[in-house]
Amino acid sequence: MLQIVLRVCRLVARVSCRFPLIRRIPARRANVFQPAGHFLRAFTRPGHARTVLGAMTAALAVGVALSACSPTFDWRTVMNNDKGYTVDFPAKPGNDQRAVQIDGTPMQMAMQTAEAGNAVFAVGTVMLPDDTDATQRAALDFLRAGLARNVGATPDAHAVQIPLAAGGKIPGQEMTVSGAAGAKHETRTVYARLVARGRHVYQAAIIADQPLPQDQVDQFFSSFQLY
């Protein structure tokens, strides 16, 4: 990385010496450069001014290059042994729990959430009173409908295979919906995977201000595995 930054700096410095763009910016539109102009005029030889300008531009390029390397998505693997899953989060997750009512039955839903890149990444786990097919289906329908309702969309989903940490896969559901959310009707995109296993129903979801790069979506969902 350091070698790349140095190469960029050398290139920018050469370009800056040939095309001193700062001189072309009117003072009324570039007040921040006026002190630099006074500094350059302190040199008696024009060559010195160009050299200093190139060095200043190169220093700016270093800062930009280094800031560009700051990871918006700082992925780390989180193993939740209590709830029976592992997943990669793009930041350190927080934990929460809330009560839900599914078909009139009170249940608990535990949440792990992390924010990165103007998006919220979350895994919710509903603890079921039993592991019957009917109870699992009711919980899956409840979660799917709730996600879609948040953005005023139809709760359409298609089948997907959810990997198991020990090997193999089990059937689940996947959905992507977009629409207006909240009192301000701001556009949100929701990506989600839903799956039932035993007395747990899982909701792995991303809620974003705008569509995310597919590699970030894939990173999250491909890492979501059940025990």
C-alpha positions in Angstrom: 0.0 0.0 0.0 2.8 2.4 0.9 4.5 1.8 -2.5 1.2 2.6 -4.3 0.8 5.8 -2.4 4.3 6.9 -3.2 3.8 6.2 -6.8 0.6 8.2 -6.8 2.4 11.1 -5.1 5.3 11.1 -7.6 2.8 11.1 -10.5 0.7 13.9 -9.0 3.8 15.9 -8.2 5.0 15.7 -11.8 1.5 16.7 -13.1 1.3 19.6 -10.6 4.6 21.0 -11.7 3.5 21.1 -15.3 -0.1 22.3 -14.7 -0.3 24.5 -11.6 -4.1 24.3 -11.3 -4.2 26.2 -8.1 -3.1 29.4 -9.9 -6.1 29.2 -12.2 -8.7 29.2 -9.3 -10.2 32.7 -8.8 -9.5 34.0 -5.3 -13.2 34.5 -4.5 -13.8 30.8 -5.2 -10.7 29.4 -3.5 -10.0 31.4 -0.4 -8.5 28.4 1.3 -5.6 28.6 -1.2 -4.7 32.3 -0.6 -2.2 31.5 2.3 -0.5 29.1 0.0 -0.2 31.8 -2.7 1.5 34.2 -0.2 3.8 31.3 0.7 4.7 30.6 -2.9 5.4 34.3 -3.6 8.1 34.3 -0.8 10.3 32.3 -3.2 12.3 34.4 -5.6 12.8 31.7 -8.3 9.7 30.4 -10.2 11.2 26.9 -10.1 11.0 26.8 -6.3 7.3 27.8 -6.4 6.5 25.0 -8.8 8.4 22.5 -6.6 6.6 23.6 -3.4 3.3 23.5 -5.2 4.0 20.0 -6.4 5.0 18.9 -2.9 1.9 20.4 -1.4 -0.3 18.6 -3.9 1.5 15.4 -3.3 1.0 15.7 0.4 -2.7 16.2 -0.3 -2.7 13.1 -2.5 -1.2 11.1 0.4 -4.0 12.2 2.7 -6.6 11.3 0.1 -5.1 8.0 -0.6 -4.8 7.0 3.0 -8.3 8.1 3.8 -9.6 6.1 0.9 -8.1 3.0 2.5 -10.1 3.5 5.7 -12.4 0.5 5.7 -16.1 1.4 5.6 -16.8 -2.3 6.0 -14.6 -3.8 8.7 -15.7 -7.4 8.4 -15.4 -9.7 11.4 -16.8 -13.2 12.1 -19.3 -13.3 15.0 -20.2 -16.7 16.5 -23.5 -16.7 18.4 -23.4 -20.0 20.2 -26.6 -19.3 22.2 -28.7 -18.7 19.1 -26.9 -21.2 16.9 -25.4 -19.2 14.1 -22.2 -17.6 12.8 -22.1 -14.6 10.5 -19.7 -11.8 9.3 -20.7 -8.3 10.4 -19.1 -5.2 8.8 -18.7 -3.6 12.3 -18.9 -4.5 15.9 -22.5 -5.6 16.5 -24.8 -4.5 19.3 -27.4 -6.7 21.0 -31.0 -6.2 21.7 -34.2 -8.1 22.5 -37.9 -7.4 22.1 -41.2 -9.1 22.5 -43.3 -10.0 19.4 -46.7 -11.6 19.0 -47.0 -14.2 16.3 -50.6 -15.5 15.7 -51.5 -14.2 19.2 -48.6 -16.0 20.9 -46.0 -13.9 22.7 -42.4 -14.7 21.7 -39.0 -13.2 22.2 -36.8 -11.9 19.3 -33.1 -11.4 19.9 -31.2 -9.0 17.6 -27.6 -8.5 16.7 -27.1 -5.3 14.5 -24.2 -3.4 13.1 -24.1 -0.2 11.0 -21.7 0.4 8.0 -21.9 2.2 4.7 -25.3 3.8 5.4 -26.8 0.4 6.0 -27.9 -1.7 9.0 -26.9 -5.3 9.0 -28.9 -7.5 11.4 -29.6 -11.1 12.4 -32.8 -11.6 14.4 -33.7 -14.9 16.1 -37.2 -15.7 17.2 -37.4 -18.3 20.0 -40.4 -20.5 19.2 -42.6 -22.3 21.8 -42.3 -25.5 19.7 -40.7 -26.7 16.5 -43.8 -27.8 14.6 -44.1 -26.9 11.0 -47.1 -24.7 11.6 -45.3 -22.6 14.2 -42.2 -22.3 12.0 -44.3 -21.2 9.0 -46.3 -18.7 11.1 -43.0 -17.1 12.3 -41.5 -17.0 8.8 -44.7 -15.4 7.4 -44.7 -12.8 10.2 -41.1 -11.8 9.6 -41.4 -11.7 5.8 -44.6 -9.6 5.9 -43.1 -7.2 8.5 -40.0 -6.5 6.4 -42.0 -5.9 3.3 -44.6 -3.7 5.1 -41.8 -1.4 6.4 -41.2 -0.2 2.8 -44.8 -0.7 1.5 -43.8 -3.6 -0.7 -45.3 -7.0 -1.5 -43.7 -9.8 0.6 -42.5 -11.9 -2.3 -39.7 -14.3 -1.7 -38.0 -17.2 -3.5 -36.4 -20.4 -2.2 -32.7 -20.4 -1.3 -30.3 -22.8 0.4 -28.9 -21.8 3.8 -25.6 -23.4 4.7 -24.9 -25.3 7.9 -21.6 -24.8 9.7 -21.1 -28.5 9.9 -21.8 -29.0 6.2 -24.9 -29.4 4.1 -27.7 -26.9 3.6 -31.3 -26.4 4.5 -34.1 -24.6 2.6 -34.8 -21.0 3.4 -36.3 -17.9 1.8 -34.7 -14.9 0.2 -36.2 -11.5 -0.7 -35.2 -8.0 -1.9 -37.7 -5.2 -1.7 -37.5 -1.4 -2.0 -39.9 1.4 -1.2 -40.7 4.4 1.0 -40.1 4.0 4.7 -40.9 6.0 7.8 -42.7 9.3 8.3 -40.4 11.1 5.8 -41.1 8.4 3.1 -37.3 7.9 2.5 -36.4 5.2 0.0 -35.0 2.0 1.6 -33.8 -1.2 0.1 -34.2 -4.4 2.2 -32.3 -7.6 1.5 -33.3 -10.6 3.7 -32.9 -14.3 4.2 -35.3 -16.2 6.4 -34.9 -19.8 7.7 -36.3 -22.0 10.4 -34.3 -24.6 12.3 -35.7 -26.4 15.4 -37.2 -23.9 17.8 -35.5 -21.0 16.2 -36.5 -18.8 13.2 -33.8 -16.6 11.8 -34.0 -13.3 9.9 -30.7 -12.1 8.3 -31.3 -8.7 6.8 -29.7 -5.6 5.4 -31.6 -2.3 5.3 -29.9 0.3 3.2 -30.4 3.9 2.1 -29.6 2.8 -1.5 -28.7 -0.4 -3.2 -25.4 -1.8 -1.9 -22.5 -3.3 -4.0 -23.3 -6.9 -4.6 -20.1 -8.1 -3.0 -21.0 -6.6 0.3 -24.5 -8.2 0.2 -22.9 -11.6 -0.8 -20.3 -11.3 2.0 -23.0 -11.0 4.6 -25.3 -13.7 3.4 -22.7 -16.2 2.3 -21.2 -16.0 5.8 -24.5 -16.7 7.5 -24.4 -20.3 8.7 -26.4 -22.3 11.2 -25.2 -24.8 13.8 
